[in-house]
């Protein structure tokens, strides 16, 4: 398990004064063991600008993770390929040609497993084969990071709970306009819920009203520190 985890939102649909944003999602994930980026927004210039403004170094990442092949999640990897040296990127199911054309080293994930120390992938899930990740954090449990949750955020979280054998502490990311029942199912297994990106105001408002004690607000520029900070 990692002792400390720091999550920095490079881009979300919700903006922050002094930073740029668009429809997309990108998160920097850091612990005492590694630094990586989860998804890379639609445009590289957004994460370039925000990383510089926030003092986030994108050139010394250990690896990257792509949740699924939609442009609002992979577009910025073109920029990362230019500033890193053969950065390895874990992609669901198969490596599409543009990944390596952009200067990245694609690693296909075909099943739920531990892809790096204390970092678990759900494996490709649902009809579009989306993956989420779970990170084991000492003393609190698993942090689940999702992209768009097309298969259902509750399904992805449950899968990672089973794979890691640990309780779910928090789920963060896009929930893809979830139904009330999906949110209710998620709330049964997650201690905290941090909706972002494509969750939508209806879903976020439902979480705020019915699970106020679990709700964590997220927007471009948000920084979350978890574990023994």
GINOR-V791348 format. One record per pair of residues at least 12 apart in sequence whose C-alpha atoms are under 10 Angstrom apart, sorted by sequence separation. I is the first residue (numbers start at 1). J is the second residue. If there is no record, write none. Layout:
# GINOR-V791348
{{I	J} {I	J}}
This chain:
# GINOR-V791348
{{11	23} {12	24} {13	25} {26	38} {27	39} {28	40} {77	89} {88	100} {94	106} {95	107} {96	108} {109	121} {110	122} {111	123} {112	124} {120	132} {121	133} {122	134} {132	144} {133	145} {134	146} {144	156} {145	157} {195	207} {11	24} {12	25} {25	38} {26	39} {27	40} {64	77} {87	100} {94	107} {95	108} {109	122} {110	123} {111	124} {112	125} {120	133} {121	134} {132	145} {133	146} {144	157} {157	170} {194	207} {204	217} {10	24} {11	25} {12	26} {25	39} {26	40} {27	41} {86	100} {91	105} {92	106} {93	107} {94	108} {95	109} {109	123} {110	124} {111	125} {119	133} {120	134} {121	135} {131	145} {132	146} {133	147} {143	157} {144	158} {157	171} {193	207} {10	25} {11	26} {12	27} {24	39} {25	40} {26	41} {88	103} {89	104} {90	105} {91	106} {92	107} {93	108} {94	109} {108	123} {109	124} {110	125} {119	134} {120	135} {131	146} {132	147} {142	157} {156	171} {171	186} {193	208} {9	25} {10	26} {11	27} {24	40} {25	41} {26	42} {64	80} {86	102} {87	103} {88	104} {89	105} {90	106} {91	107} {92	108} {93	109} {94	110} {108	124} {118	134} {119	135} {120	136} {130	146} {131	147} {132	148} {144	160} {171	187} {9	26} {10	27} {11	28} {24	41} {25	42} {86	103} {87	104} {88	105} {89	106} {90	107} {91	108} {92	109} {93	110} {118	135} {119	136} {130	147} {131	148} {132	149} {143	160} {144	161} {154	171} {170	187} {8	26} {9	27} {10	28} {23	41} {24	42} {81	99} {85	103} {86	104} {87	105} {88	106} {89	107} {90	108} {91	109} {92	110} {93	111} {115	133} {117	135} {118	136} {119	137} {130	148} {131	149} {142	160} {143	161} {153	171} {168	186} {171	189} {193	211} {8	27} {9	28} {22	41} {23	42} {24	43} {61	80} {81	100} {84	103} {85	104} {86	105} {87	106} {88	107} {89	108} {90	109} {91	110} {92	111} {110	129} {112	131} {114	133} {116	135} {117	136} {118	137} {130	149} {131	150} {142	161} {153	172} {170	189} {171	190} {175	194} {176	195} {192	211} {193	212} {7	27} {8	28} {9	29} {21	41} {22	42} {23	43} {26	46} {27	47} {78	98} {81	101} {82	102} {83	103} {84	104} {85	105} {86	106} {89	109} {111	131} {112	132} {113	133} {114	134} {130	150} {131	151} {141	161} {153	173} {168	188} {169	189} {170	190} {171	191} {172	192} {173	193} {174	194} {175	195} {176	196} {177	197} {178	198} {179	199} {183	203} {187	207} {192	212} {193	213} {194	214} {195	215} {196	216} {7	28} {8	29} {21	42} {22	43} {26	47} {37	58} {58	79} {59	80} {77	98} {78	99} {81	102} {82	103} {110	131} {112	133} {114	135} {129	150} {130	151} {132	153} {153	174} {154	175} {168	189} {169	190} {170	191} {171	192} {172	193} {173	194} {174	195} {175	196} {176	197} {177	198} {178	199} {182	203} {183	204} {192	213} {193	214} {194	215} {195	216} {196	217} {197	218} {6	28} {7	29} {8	30} {21	43} {24	46} {25	47} {35	57} {36	58} {58	80} {59	81} {62	84} {69	91} {77	99} {78	100} {80	102} {81	103} {82	104} {109	131} {120	142} {122	144} {128	150} {129	151} {134	156} {142	164} {153	175} {167	189} {168	190} {169	191} {170	192} {171	193} {172	194} {173	195} {174	196} {175	197} {176	198} {177	199} {178	200} {180	202} {184	206} {191	213} {192	214} {193	215} {194	216} {195	217} {196	218} {197	219} {6	29} {7	30} {28	51} {35	58} {59	82} {60	83} {61	84} {63	86} {64	87} {65	88} {66	89} {67	90} {68	91} {69	92} {78	101} {79	102} {80	103} {81	104} {119	142} {121	144} {126	149} {127	150} {128	151} {133	156} {134	157} {141	164} {142	165} {152	175} {153	176} {167	190} {168	191} {169	192} {170	193} {171	194} {172	195} {173	196} {174	197} {175	198} {176	199} {177	200} {179	202} {180	203} {183	206} {184	207} {187	210} {191	214} {192	215} {193	216} {194	217} {195	218} {196	219} {197	220} {5	29} {6	30} {7	31} {21	45} {22	46} {36	60} {37	61} {40	64} {59	83} {60	84} {61	85} {63	87} {64	88} {65	89} {66	90} {67	91} {68	92} {78	102} {79	103} {80	104} {81	105} {118	142} {119	143} {120	144} {121	145} {122	146} {125	149} {126	150} {127	151} {132	156} {133	157} {141	165} {142	166} {143	167} {144	168} {149	173} {150	174} {151	175} {152	176} {154	178} {167	191} {168	192} {169	193} {170	194} {171	195} {172	196} {173	197} {174	198} {175	199} {176	200} {177	201} {178	202} {179	203} {183	207} {187	211} {190	214} {191	215} {192	216} {193	217} {194	218} {195	219} {196	220} {5	30} {6	31} {20	45} {21	46} {35	60} {36	61} {37	62} {38	63} {39	64} {40	65} {58	83} {59	84} {60	85} {62	87} {63	88} {64	89} {65	90} {66	91} {67	92} {68	93} {74	99} {77	102} {78	103} {90	115} {119	144} {125	150} {126	151} {131	156} {132	157} {134	159} {135	160} {141	166} {142	167} {143	168} {144	169} {145	170} {146	171} {147	172} {148	173} {149	174} {150	175} {151	176} {152	177} {153	178} {172	197} {173	198} {174	199} {175	200} {177	202} {178	203} {193	218} {194	219} {4	30} {5	31} {6	32} {20	46} {21	47} {34	60} {35	61} {36	62} {37	63} {38	64} {39	65} {40	66} {58	84} {59	85} {61	87} {62	88} {63	89} {64	90} {65	91} {66	92} {69	95} {77	103} {78	104} {90	116} {125	151} {126	152} {130	156} {133	159} {134	160} {140	166} {141	167} {142	168} {143	169} {144	170} {145	171} {146	172} {147	173} {148	174} {149	175} {150	176} {152	178} {173	199} {174	200} {177	203} {178	204} {180	206} {184	210} {4	31} {5	32} {10	37} {19	46} {20	47} {34	61} {35	62} {36	63} {37	64} {38	65} {39	66} {40	67} {60	87} {61	88} {62	89} {63	90} {64	91} {65	92} {69	96} {77	104} {124	151} {125	152} {132	159} {133	160} {134	161} {140	167} {141	168} {142	169} {143	170} {144	171} {145	172} {146	173} {147	174} {148	175} {149	176} {150	177} {152	179} {154	181} {155	182} {158	185} {176	203} {177	204} {179	206} {180	207} {183	210} {184	211} {187	214} {2	30} {3	31} {4	32} {5	33} {9	37} {10	38} {11	39} {13	41} {19	47} {20	48} {21	49} {28	56} {34	62} {35	63} {36	64} {37	65} {38	66} {39	67} {42	70} {43	71} {48	76} {59	87} {132	160} {136	164} {140	168} {141	169} {142	170} {143	171} {144	172} {145	173} {146	174} {147	175} {148	176} {149	177} {150	178} {154	182} {157	185} {158	186} {161	189} {175	203} {178	206} {183	211} {187	215} {2	31} {3	32} {4	33} {5	34} {6	35} {8	37} {9	38} {10	39} {11	40} {12	41} {20	49} {21	50} {28	57} {33	62} {34	63} {35	64} {36	65} {37	66} {38	67} {39	68} {41	70} {42	71} {43	72} {47	76} {92	121} {126	155} {134	163} {135	164} {136	165} {137	166} {140	169} {141	170} {142	171} {143	172} {144	173} {145	174} {146	175} {147	176} {148	177} {149	178} {153	182} {154	183} {157	186} {161	190} {175	204} {2	32} {3	33} {5	35} {7	37} {10	40} {11	41} {19	49} {20	50} {28	58} {39	69} {41	71} {42	72} {43	73} {44	74} {45	75} {46	76} {47	77} {91	121} {92	122} {93	123} {94	124} {125	155} {126	156} {134	164} {136	166} {139	169} {140	170} {152	182} {153	183} {154	184} {155	185} {156	186} {180	210} {2	33} {10	41} {11	42} {19	50} {30	61} {39	70} {40	71} {41	72} {42	73} {43	74} {44	75} {45	76} {48	79} {90	121} {92	123} {93	124} {125	156} {135	166} {136	167} {152	183} {154	185} {155	186} {158	189} {1	33} {2	34} {18	50} {19	51} {29	61} {30	62} {39	71} {40	72} {41	73} {42	74} {43	75} {44	76} {47	79} {48	80} {91	123} {92	124} {93	125} {124	156} {134	166} {136	168} {137	169} {153	185} {154	186} {157	189} {158	190} {19	52} {20	53} {28	61} {39	72} {40	73} {41	74} {42	75} {43	76} {44	77} {47	80} {91	124} {92	125} {122	155} {123	156} {135	168} {136	169} {153	186} {154	187} {157	190} {19	53} {39	73} {40	74} {41	75} {42	76} {43	77} {44	78} {45	79} {122	156} {125	159} {134	168} {135	169} {152	186} {154	188} {11	46} {18	53} {19	54} {29	64} {38	73} {39	74} {40	75} {41	76} {42	77} {43	78} {44	79} {93	128} {94	129} {121	156} {122	157} {154	189} {10	46} {11	47} {18	54} {28	64} {38	74} {39	75} {40	76} {41	77} {42	78} {43	79} {44	80} {92	128} {93	129} {122	158} {123	159} {134	170} {154	190} {10	47} {39	76} {40	77} {92	129} {93	130} {122	159} {123	160} {134	171} {9	47} {10	48} {27	65} {39	77} {40	78} {91	129} {92	130} {93	131} {121	159} {122	160} {133	171} {10	49} {11	50} {40	79} {91	130} {92	131} {121	160} {122	161} {10	50} {11	51} {26	66} {37	77} {40	80} {64	104} {66	106} {91	131} {92	132} {120	160} {122	162} {9	50} {10	51} {63	104} {64	105} {65	106} {90	131} {122	163} {132	173} {9	51} {63	105} {64	106} {65	107} {121	163} {122	164} {8	51} {37	80} {64	107} {120	163} {121	164} {10	54} {120	164} {170	214} {172	216} {119	164} {170	215} {171	216} {172	217} {173	218} {8	54} {10	56} {24	70} {26	72} {118	164} {144	190} {170	216} {172	218} {24	71} {25	72} {26	73} {112	159} {113	160} {143	190} {8	56} {24	72} {25	73} {26	74} {112	160} {142	190} {148	196} {23	72} {24	73} {25	74} {114	163} {141	190} {143	192} {144	193} {145	194} {146	195} {147	196} {148	197} {149	198} {22	72} {23	73} {24	74} {26	76} {39	89} {65	115} {112	162} {113	163} {114	164} {141	191} {146	196} {147	197} {148	198} {149	199} {24	75} {25	76} {38	89} {112	163} {113	164} {140	191} {147	198} {148	199} {24	76} {36	88} {37	89} {38	90} {112	164} {36	89} {63	116} {67	121} {67	122} {65	121} {67	123} {68	124} {170	226} {67	124} {68	125} {169	226} {70	128} {69	128} {68	128} {69	129} {70	130} {68	129} {69	130} {67	129} {68	130} {67	130} {68	131} {66	130} {67	131} {68	132} {66	131} {67	132} {65	131} {66	132} {67	133} {65	132} {66	133} {65	133} {73	147} {72	147} {73	148} {72	148} {70	147} {67	145} {68	146} {70	148} {67	146} {68	147} {66	146} {67	147} {68	148} {66	147} {67	148} {68	149} {34	116} {67	149} {68	150} {33	116} {34	117} {143	226} {33	117} {33	118} {140	226} {141	227} {140	227} {138	226} {139	227} {140	228} {137	226} {138	227} {139	228} {137	227} {138	228} {136	227} {137	228} {38	132} {38	133} {29	135} {31	137} {38	145} {39	146} {38	146} {39	147} {38	147} {2	117} {1	117} {2	118} {29	145} {1	118} {2	119} {1	119} {27	145} {27	147} {25	146} {26	147} {25	147} {24	147} {25	148} {24	148} {72	197} {5	135} {5	136} {4	136} {5	137} {2	135} {3	136} {4	137} {5	138} {1	135} {2	136} {3	137} {4	138} {1	136} {2	137} {3	138} {1	137} {2	138} {3	139} {1	138} {2	139} {3	140} {1	139} {5	143} {7	145} {1	141} {1	142} {27	172} {27	173} {26	173} {25	173} {25	174} {24	174} {12	173} {13	174} {12	174} {9	173} {7	172} {54	221} {53	221} {50	220} {51	221} {25	196} {26	197} {50	221} {24	196} {25	197} {24	197} {25	198} {23	197} {24	198} {22	197} {23	198} {14	196} {13	196} {14	197} {12	196} {13	197} {11	196} {12	197} {13	198} {11	197} {12	198} {13	199} {9	196} {13	200} {27	220} {25	219} {26	220} {27	221} {31	225} {25	220} {27	222} {28	223} {29	224} {30	225} {31	226} {27	223} {31	227} {21	219} {22	220} {21	220} {20	220} {21	221} {19	220} {20	221} {19	221} {15	218} {16	219} {17	220} {18	221} {14	218} {15	219} {16	220} {17	221} {13	218} {14	219} {15	220} {16	221} {12	218} {13	219} {14	220} {15	221} {16	222} {12	219} {13	220} {14	221} {11	219} {12	220} {9	218} {10	219} {11	220} {12	221} {8	218} {9	219} {10	220} {11	221} {12	222} {8	219} {9	220} {10	221} {11	222} {8	220} {9	221} {10	222} {8	221} {9	222} {10	223} {7	221} {8	222} {9	223} {7	222} {8	223} {9	224} {7	223} {8	224} {6	223} {7	224} {8	225} {6	224} {7	225} {5	224} {6	225} {7	226} {5	225} {6	226} {4	225} {5	226} {6	227} {4	226} {5	227} {3	226} {4	227} {5	228} {6	229} {3	227} {4	228} {5	229} {2	227} {3	228} {4	229} {2	228} {3	229}}
